[in-house]
Amino acid sequence: MKKIVIAIIVLSVLLVGALSYIGYSFYSDAKLQNQMEIYQGGAQYGYEQAIAQLVQAVSSCEPVPVTYNNQTVNLIPVECLQQ
């Protein structure tokens, strides 16, 4: 009888441990997913702001220097060249 009680206690502890691990795993995955969505939303907002600033800067019909990886180009709208 004592062996059965000990076996039930051990199995109960193992079950609680397994359920805790599974619950923590789901929680971690959900938290990581939420952080990734926030990061991607911020990146998207940054891209939109950069494009908006470029459009605003070139609307004055003056060359706008844009640099990427140590390479600089000047942007001028086609409409300004046709004037």
MMTF fields as JSON, N, C-alpha, C and O atoms, coordinates in Angstrom:
{
  "mmtfVersion": "1.0.0",
  "mmtfProducer": "UNKNOWN",
  "numBonds": 331,
  "numAtoms": 332,
  "numGroups": 83,
  "numChains": 1,
  "numModels": 1,
  "chainsPerModel": [1],
  "groupsPerChain": [83],
  "chainIdList": ["A"],
  "bondAtomList": [4, 2, 8, 6, 12, 10, 16, 14, 20, 18, 24, 22, 28, 26, 32, 30, 36, 34, 40, 38, 44, 42, 48, 46, 52, 50, 56, 54, 60, 58, 64, 62, 68, 66, 72, 70, 76, 74, 80, 78, 84, 82, 88, 86, 92, 90, 96, 94, 100, 98, 104, 102, 108, 106, 112, 110, 116, 114, 120, 118, 124, 122, 128, 126, 132, 130, 136, 134, 140, 138, 144, 142, 148, 146, 152, 150, 156, 154, 160, 158, 164, 162, 168, 166, 172, 170, 176, 174, 180, 178, 184, 182, 188, 186, 192, 190, 196, 194, 200, 198, 204, 202, 208, 206, 212, 210, 216, 214, 220, 218, 224, 222, 228, 226, 232, 230, 236, 234, 240, 238, 244, 242, 248, 246, 252, 250, 256, 254, 260, 258, 264, 262, 268, 266, 272, 270, 276, 274, 280, 278, 284, 282, 288, 286, 292, 290, 296, 294, 300, 298, 304, 302, 308, 306, 312, 310, 316, 314, 320, 318, 324, 322, 328, 326],
  "bondOrderList": [1, 1, 1, 1, 1, 1, 1, 1, 1, 1, 1, 1, 1, 1, 1, 1, 1, 1, 1, 1, 1, 1, 1, 1, 1, 1, 1, 1, 1, 1, 1, 1, 1, 1, 1, 1, 1, 1, 1, 1, 1, 1, 1, 1, 1, 1, 1, 1, 1, 1, 1, 1, 1, 1, 1, 1, 1, 1, 1, 1, 1, 1, 1, 1, 1, 1, 1, 1, 1, 1, 1, 1, 1, 1, 1, 1, 1, 1, 1, 1, 1, 1],
  "groupList": [{"groupName": "MET", "atomNameList": ["N", "CA", "C", "O"], "elementList": ["N", "C", "C", "O"], "formalChargeList": [0, 0, 0, 0], "bondAtomList": [1, 0, 2, 1, 3, 2], "bondOrderList": [1, 1, 2], "singleLetterCode": "M", "chemCompType": "L-PEPTIDE LINKING"}, {"groupName": "LYS", "atomNameList": ["N", "CA", "C", "O"], "elementList": ["N", "C", "C", "O"], "formalChargeList": [0, 0, 0, 0], "bondAtomList": [1, 0, 2, 1, 3, 2], "bondOrderList": [1, 1, 2], "singleLetterCode": "K", "chemCompType": "L-PEPTIDE LINKING"}, {"groupName": "ILE", "atomNameList": ["N", "CA", "C", "O"], "elementList": ["N", "C", "C", "O"], "formalChargeList": [0, 0, 0, 0], "bondAtomList": [1, 0, 2, 1, 3, 2], "bondOrderList": [1, 1, 2], "singleLetterCode": "I", "chemCompType": "L-PEPTIDE LINKING"}, {"groupName": "VAL", "atomNameList": ["N", "CA", "C", "O"], "elementList": ["N", "C", "C", "O"], "formalChargeList": [0, 0, 0, 0], "bondAtomList": [1, 0, 2, 1, 3, 2], "bondOrderList": [1, 1, 2], "singleLetterCode": "V", "chemCompType": "L-PEPTIDE LINKING"}, {"groupName": "ALA", "atomNameList": ["N", "CA", "C", "O"], "elementList": ["N", "C", "C", "O"], "formalChargeList": [0, 0, 0, 0], "bondAtomList": [1, 0, 2, 1, 3, 2], "bondOrderList": [1, 1, 2], "singleLetterCode": "A", "chemCompType": "L-PEPTIDE LINKING"}, {"groupName": "LEU", "atomNameList": ["N", "CA", "C", "O"], "elementList": ["N", "C", "C", "O"], "formalChargeList": [0, 0, 0, 0], "bondAtomList": [1, 0, 2, 1, 3, 2], "bondOrderList": [1, 1, 2], "singleLetterCode": "L", "chemCompType": "L-PEPTIDE LINKING"}, {"groupName": "SER", "atomNameList": ["N", "CA", "C", "O"], "elementList": ["N", "C", "C", "O"], "formalChargeList": [0, 0, 0, 0], "bondAtomList": [1, 0, 2, 1, 3, 2], "bondOrderList": [1, 1, 2], "singleLetterCode": "S", "chemCompType": "L-PEPTIDE LINKING"}, {"groupName": "GLY", "atomNameList": ["N", "CA", "C", "O"], "elementList": ["N", "C", "C", "O"], "formalChargeList": [0, 0, 0, 0], "bondAtomList": [1, 0, 2, 1, 3, 2], "bondOrderList": [1, 1, 2], "singleLetterCode": "G", "chemCompType": "PEPTIDE LINKING"}, {"groupName": "TYR", "atomNameList": ["N", "CA", "C", "O"], "elementList": ["N", "C", "C", "O"], "formalChargeList": [0, 0, 0, 0], "bondAtomList": [1, 0, 2, 1, 3, 2], "bondOrderList": [1, 1, 2], "singleLetterCode": "Y", "chemCompType": "L-PEPTIDE LINKING"}, {"groupName": "PHE", "atomNameList": ["N", "CA", "C", "O"], "elementList": ["N", "C", "C", "O"], "formalChargeList": [0, 0, 0, 0], "bondAtomList": [1, 0, 2, 1, 3, 2], "bondOrderList": [1, 1, 2], "singleLetterCode": "F", "chemCompType": "L-PEPTIDE LINKING"}, {"groupName": "ASP", "atomNameList": ["N", "CA", "C", "O"], "elementList": ["N", "C", "C", "O"], "formalChargeList": [0, 0, 0, 0], "bondAtomList": [1, 0, 2, 1, 3, 2], "bondOrderList": [1, 1, 2], "singleLetterCode": "D", "chemCompType": "L-PEPTIDE LINKING"}, {"groupName": "GLN", "atomNameList": ["N", "CA", "C", "O"], "elementList": ["N", "C", "C", "O"], "formalChargeList": [0, 0, 0, 0], "bondAtomList": [1, 0, 2, 1, 3, 2], "bondOrderList": [1, 1, 2], "singleLetterCode": "Q", "chemCompType": "L-PEPTIDE LINKING"}, {"groupName": "ASN", "atomNameList": ["N", "CA", "C", "O"], "elementList": ["N", "C", "C", "O"], "formalChargeList": [0, 0, 0, 0], "bondAtomList": [1, 0, 2, 1, 3, 2], "bondOrderList": [1, 1, 2], "singleLetterCode": "N", "chemCompType": "L-PEPTIDE LINKING"}, {"groupName": "GLU", "atomNameList": ["N", "CA", "C", "O"], "elementList": ["N", "C", "C", "O"], "formalChargeList": [0, 0, 0, 0], "bondAtomList": [1, 0, 2, 1, 3, 2], "bondOrderList": [1, 1, 2], "singleLetterCode": "E", "chemCompType": "L-PEPTIDE LINKING"}, {"groupName": "CYS", "atomNameList": ["N", "CA", "C", "O"], "elementList": ["N", "C", "C", "O"], "formalChargeList": [0, 0, 0, 0], "bondAtomList": [1, 0, 2, 1, 3, 2], "bondOrderList": [1, 1, 2], "singleLetterCode": "C", "chemCompType": "L-PEPTIDE LINKING"}, {"groupName": "PRO", "atomNameList": ["N", "CA", "C", "O"], "elementList": ["N", "C", "C", "O"], "formalChargeList": [0, 0, 0, 0], "bondAtomList": [1, 0, 2, 1, 3, 2], "bondOrderList": [1, 1, 2], "singleLetterCode": "P", "chemCompType": "L-PEPTIDE LINKING"}, {"groupName": "THR", "atomNameList": ["N", "CA", "C", "O"], "elementList": ["N", "C", "C", "O"], "formalChargeList": [0, 0, 0, 0], "bondAtomList": [1, 0, 2, 1, 3, 2], "bondOrderList": [1, 1, 2], "singleLetterCode": "T", "chemCompType": "L-PEPTIDE LINKING"}],
  "groupTypeList": [0, 1, 1, 2, 3, 2, 4, 2, 2, 3, 5, 6, 3, 5, 5, 3, 7, 4, 5, 6, 8, 2, 7, 8, 6, 9, 8, 6, 10, 4, 1, 5, 11, 12, 11, 0, 13, 2, 8, 11, 7, 7, 4, 11, 8, 7, 8, 13, 11, 4, 2, 4, 11, 5, 3, 11, 4, 3, 6, 6, 14, 13, 15, 3, 15, 3, 16, 8, 12, 12, 11, 16, 3, 12, 5, 2, 15, 3, 13, 14, 5, 11, 11],
  "groupIdList": [1, 2, 3, 4, 5, 6, 7, 8, 9, 10, 11, 12, 13, 14, 15, 16, 17, 18, 19, 20, 21, 22, 23, 24, 25, 26, 27, 28, 29, 30, 31, 32, 33, 34, 35, 36, 37, 38, 39, 40, 41, 42, 43, 44, 45, 46, 47, 48, 49, 50, 51, 52, 53, 54, 55, 56, 57, 58, 59, 60, 61, 62, 63, 64, 65, 66, 67, 68, 69, 70, 71, 72, 73, 74, 75, 76, 77, 78, 79, 80, 81, 82, 83],
  "secStructList": [7, 2, 2, 2, 2, 2, 2, 2, 2, 2, 2, 2, 2, 2, 2, 2, 2, 2, 2, 2, 2, 2, 2, 2, 2, 2, 2, 2, 2, 2, 2, 2, 2, 2, 2, 2, 2, 2, 2, 2, 2, 2, 2, 2, 2, 2, 2, 2, 2, 2, 2, 2, 2, 2, 2, 2, 2, 2, 6, 6, 1, 1, 7, 3, 3, 3, 3, 3, 6, 6, 3, 3, 3, 3, 3, 7, 7, 2, 2, 2, 2, 6, 7],
  "xCoordList": [0.822, 0.0, 0.868, 0.544, 1.974, 2.861, 3.508, 3.71, 3.827, 4.452, 3.496, 3.926, 2.223, 1.232, 1.092, 1.012, 1.063, 0.957, 2.186, 2.062, 3.363, 4.603, 4.592, 4.995, 4.134, 4.068, 3.098, 3.382, 1.955, 0.972, 1.55, 1.351, 2.257, 2.87, 3.928, 3.975, 4.773, 5.826, 5.205, 5.642, 4.194, 3.546, 2.827, 2.808, 2.245, 1.583, 2.585, 2.32, 3.744, 4.786, 5.29, 5.495, 5.488, 5.937, 4.888, 5.23, 3.614, 2.543, 2.506, 2.386, 2.606, 2.62, 3.828, 3.71, 4.987, 6.189, 6.03, 6.414, 5.465, 5.269, 4.283, 4.517, 3.183, 2.201, 2.77, 2.462, 3.588, 4.233, 5.169, 5.186, 5.947, 6.876, 6.121, 6.512, 5.047, 4.256, 3.612, 3.606, 3.07, 2.463, 3.471, 3.179, 4.651, 5.689, 6.134, 6.408, 6.205, 6.594, 5.584, 5.968, 4.296, 3.269, 3.329, 3.179, 3.546, 3.642, 4.826, 4.699, 5.966, 7.163, 6.944, 7.338, 6.32, 6.054, 5.106, 5.314, 4.07, 3.119, 3.79, 3.538, 4.64, 5.346, 6.3, 6.372, 7.024, 7.946, 7.193, 7.642, 6.051, 5.238, 4.773, 4.798, 4.352, 3.892, 5.033, 4.84, 6.215, 7.365, 7.745, 8.138, 7.631, 7.971, 6.982, 7.381, 5.705, 4.704, 4.968, 4.827, 5.347, 5.661, 6.882, 6.899, 7.902, 9.125, 8.822, 9.285, 8.048, 7.712, 6.856, 7.012, 5.958, 5.148, 6.011, 5.786, 6.997, 7.914, 8.76, 8.993, 9.22, 10.006, 9.16, 9.63, 7.925, 7.029, 6.794, 6.809, 6.578, 6.368, 7.614, 7.502, 8.799, 10.039, 10.197, 10.615, 9.864, 9.936, 8.976, 9.332, 7.762, 6.773, 7.245, 7.073, 7.83, 8.315, 9.482, 9.576, 10.357, 11.487, 10.996, 11.489, 10.034, 9.491, 8.786, 8.92, 8.038, 7.339, 8.338, 8.106, 9.442, 10.462, 11.133, 11.428, 11.378, 11.97, 11.036, 11.47, 9.765, 8.796, 8.715, 8.66, 8.707, 8.645, 9.915, 9.847, 11.071, 12.332, 12.485, 13.0, 12.052, 12.226, 11.158, 11.273, 10.125, 9.064, 9.543, 8.859, 10.692, 11.215, 12.033, 12.571, 12.13, 12.863, 14.361, 15.008, 14.904, 16.35, 16.873, 16.159, 18.098, 18.648, 18.707, 19.096, 18.317, 18.338, 19.326, 19.093, 20.432, 21.401, 20.887, 20.415, 20.99, 20.595, 21.806, 22.377, 22.196, 23.382, 22.982, 22.18, 23.553, 23.343, 24.628, 25.119, 25.165, 26.409, 27.535, 28.174, 27.769, 28.836, 28.675, 29.656, 27.493, 27.223, 26.138, 25.06, 26.421, 25.486, 24.96, 25.722, 23.652, 23.019, 22.163, 21.699, 21.959, 21.105, 19.782, 19.75, 18.696, 17.363, 16.756, 16.774, 16.215, 15.513, 14.263, 14.369, 13.087, 11.873, 11.917, 12.445, 11.37, 11.329, 10.558, 10.91, 9.518, 8.732, 9.577, 9.349, 10.545, 11.407, 12.366, 12.739, 12.766, 13.666, 12.935, 13.559, 11.635, 10.871, 10.48, 9.941, 10.735, 10.345, 11.279, 11.091],
  "yCoordList": [-1.187, 0.0, 1.254, 2.228, 1.239, 2.395, 2.672, 3.829, 1.623, 1.797, 2.484, 3.289, 2.173, 2.784, 4.273, 5.088, 4.634, 6.034, 6.807, 7.918, 6.23, 6.88, 7.041, 8.085, 6.017, 6.081, 7.177, 7.913, 7.29, 8.326, 9.713, 10.624, 9.879, 11.172, 11.529, 12.663, 10.569, 10.823, 11.166, 12.11, 10.416, 10.69, 12.044, 12.753, 12.399, 13.7, 14.84, 15.838, 14.686, 15.712, 15.816, 16.919, 14.687, 14.707, 15.352, 16.095, 15.065, 15.658, 17.172, 17.913, 17.63, 19.072, 19.718, 20.794, 19.074, 19.597, 19.68, 20.678, 18.637, 18.633, 19.72, 20.425, 19.857, 20.889, 22.288, 23.192, 22.467, 23.77, 24.095, 25.224, 23.116, 23.33, 23.667, 24.576, 22.938, 23.185, 24.57, 25.299, 24.932, 26.249, 27.367, 28.359, 27.219, 28.227, 28.321, 29.414, 27.198, 27.201, 27.972, 28.772, 27.736, 28.471, 29.964, 30.8, 30.293, 31.691, 32.374, 33.493, 31.706, 32.277, 32.489, 33.52, 31.525, 31.662, 32.822, 33.579, 32.96, 34.055, 35.403, 36.359, 35.483, 36.729, 37.085, 38.244, 36.107, 36.337, 36.775, 37.667, 36.149, 36.523, 37.971, 38.715, 38.368, 39.741, 40.733, 41.778, 40.412, 41.294, 41.41, 42.484, 40.314, 40.34, 41.21, 41.938, 41.14, 41.98, 43.457, 44.293, 43.782, 45.169, 45.639, 46.758, 44.794, 45.136, 45.376, 46.359, 44.485, 44.637, 45.878, 46.552, 46.177, 47.388, 48.634, 49.59, 48.631, 49.763, 49.923, 51.041, 48.81, 48.874, 49.421, 50.25, 48.964, 49.447, 50.949, 51.68, 51.409, 52.835, 53.628, 54.711, 53.092, 53.762, 53.891, 54.937, 52.831, 52.882, 53.933, 54.703, 53.959, 54.929, 56.366, 57.244, 56.593, 57.929, 58.33, 59.484, 57.389, 57.683, 58.07, 59.032, 57.33, 57.633, 58.987, 59.77, 59.266, 60.551, 61.704, 62.741, 61.529, 62.577, 62.761, 63.89, 61.669, 61.785, 62.53, 63.41, 62.179, 62.833, 64.316, 65.149, 64.647, 66.047, 66.788, 67.94, 66.139, 66.798, 67.043, 68.089, 66.109, 66.278, 67.169, 67.544, 67.519, 68.36, 69.79, 70.555, 70.162, 71.518, 71.624, 72.689, 70.553, 70.504, 70.78, 71.252, 70.49, 70.57, 69.154, 68.322, 68.864, 67.514, 67.155, 67.967, 65.935, 65.443, 64.281, 63.243, 64.44, 63.343, 62.225, 62.477, 60.994, 59.812, 58.89, 58.558, 58.478, 57.637, 56.282, 56.188, 55.228, 53.86, 53.078, 53.023, 52.484, 51.698, 52.486, 51.997, 53.695, 54.563, 54.909, 55.266, 54.815, 55.204, 56.274, 56.055, 57.422, 58.542, 58.814, 58.857, 58.997, 59.389, 60.617, 60.816, 61.434, 62.615, 62.329, 61.928, 62.537, 62.307, 63.633, 64.628, 63.61, 64.776, 64.227, 63.295, 64.784, 64.297, 64.582, 65.606, 63.688, 63.833, 65.088, 65.75, 65.412, 66.601, 67.867, 68.793, 67.912, 69.08, 69.183, 70.287, 68.048, 68.063, 68.483, 68.995, 68.274, 68.609, 70.083, 70.53, 70.844, 72.257, 73.101, 74.314],
  "zCoordList": [0.0, 0.0, 0.0, -0.679, 0.759, 0.811, -0.547, -0.917, -1.277, -2.587, -3.569, -4.396, -3.479, -4.367, -4.056, -4.975, -2.788, -2.386, -2.851, -3.367, -2.674, -3.123, -4.643, -5.156, -5.366, -6.828, -7.265, -8.21, -6.586, -6.927, -6.67, -7.474, -5.567, -5.253, -6.292, -6.769, -6.64, -7.641, -8.984, -9.641, -9.402, -10.685, -10.662, -11.669, -9.535, -9.415, -9.541, -10.211, -8.891, -8.982, -10.416, -10.924, -11.063, -12.464, -13.371, -14.291, -13.11, -13.913, -13.729, -14.705, -12.496, -12.23, -12.895, -13.48, -12.812, -13.463, -14.966, -15.575, -15.578, -17.028, -17.449, -18.43, -16.71, -17.046, -16.864, -17.64, -15.852, -15.645, -16.795, -17.285, -17.229, -18.343, -19.629, -20.361, -19.899, -21.108, -21.044, -22.036, -19.877, -19.73, -19.921, -20.589, -19.344, -19.501, -20.963, -21.46, -21.638, -23.053, -23.895, -24.748, -23.66, -24.396, -24.076, -24.967, -22.818, -22.405, -23.089, -23.586, -23.114, -23.748, -25.239, -25.785, -25.896, -27.329, -27.616, -28.564, -26.8, -27.002, -26.765, -27.498, -25.751, -25.461, -26.6, -27.007, -27.111, -28.224, -29.475, -30.195, -29.731, -30.895, -30.778, -31.759, -29.587, -29.358, -29.571, -30.194, -29.059, -29.243, -30.716, -31.172, -31.463, -32.888, -33.662, -34.57, -33.313, -33.975, -33.693, -34.585, -32.465, -32.115, -32.891, -33.403, -32.981, -33.716, -35.195, -35.773, -35.803, -37.214, -37.459, -38.477, -36.532, -36.665, -36.596, -37.339, -35.71, -35.61, -36.856, -37.315, -37.405, -38.639, -39.787, -40.566, -39.891, -40.938, -40.792, -41.783, -39.57, -39.315, -39.716, -40.29, -39.416, -39.786, -41.296, -41.794, -42.021, -43.482, -44.034, -44.927, -43.499, -43.962, -43.699, -44.545, -42.545, -42.218, -43.129, -43.548, -43.431, -44.31, -45.706, -46.294, -46.23, -47.561, -47.541, -48.481, -46.477, -46.378, -46.35, -46.971, -45.636, -45.585, -46.943, -47.333, -47.668, -49.004, -49.951, -50.693, -49.924, -50.811, -50.479, -51.384, -49.223, -48.817, -49.229, -49.658, -49.103, -49.428, -50.929, -51.326, -51.765, -53.209, -53.818, -54.985, -53.068, -53.624, -53.869, -54.548, -53.335, -53.542, -54.834, -55.135, -55.584, -56.859, -56.7, -57.635, -55.539, -55.345, -55.121, -54.563, -55.543, -55.341, -53.855, -53.015, -53.56, -52.182, -52.119, -52.738, -51.377, -51.283, -50.37, -49.261, -50.857, -50.086, -50.045, -51.084, -48.837, -48.665, -48.112, -47.183, -48.699, -48.22, -48.465, -49.592, -47.426, -47.522, -48.192, -49.124, -47.717, -48.226, -49.702, -50.356, -50.227, -51.613, -51.579, -51.026, -52.168, -52.148, -53.549, -54.515, -53.646, -54.911, -54.625, -53.502, -55.651, -55.529, -56.216, -57.379, -55.493, -56.045, -56.489, -55.764, -57.712, -58.254, -58.948, -59.745, -58.665, -59.337, -60.845, -61.277, -61.611, -63.065, -63.466, -64.443, -62.721, -63.026, -62.984, -63.762, -62.087, -61.981, -63.164, -63.563, -63.726, -64.883, -66.154, -67.084, -66.204, -67.407, -67.463, -68.475, -66.41, -66.401, -67.218, -67.314]
}
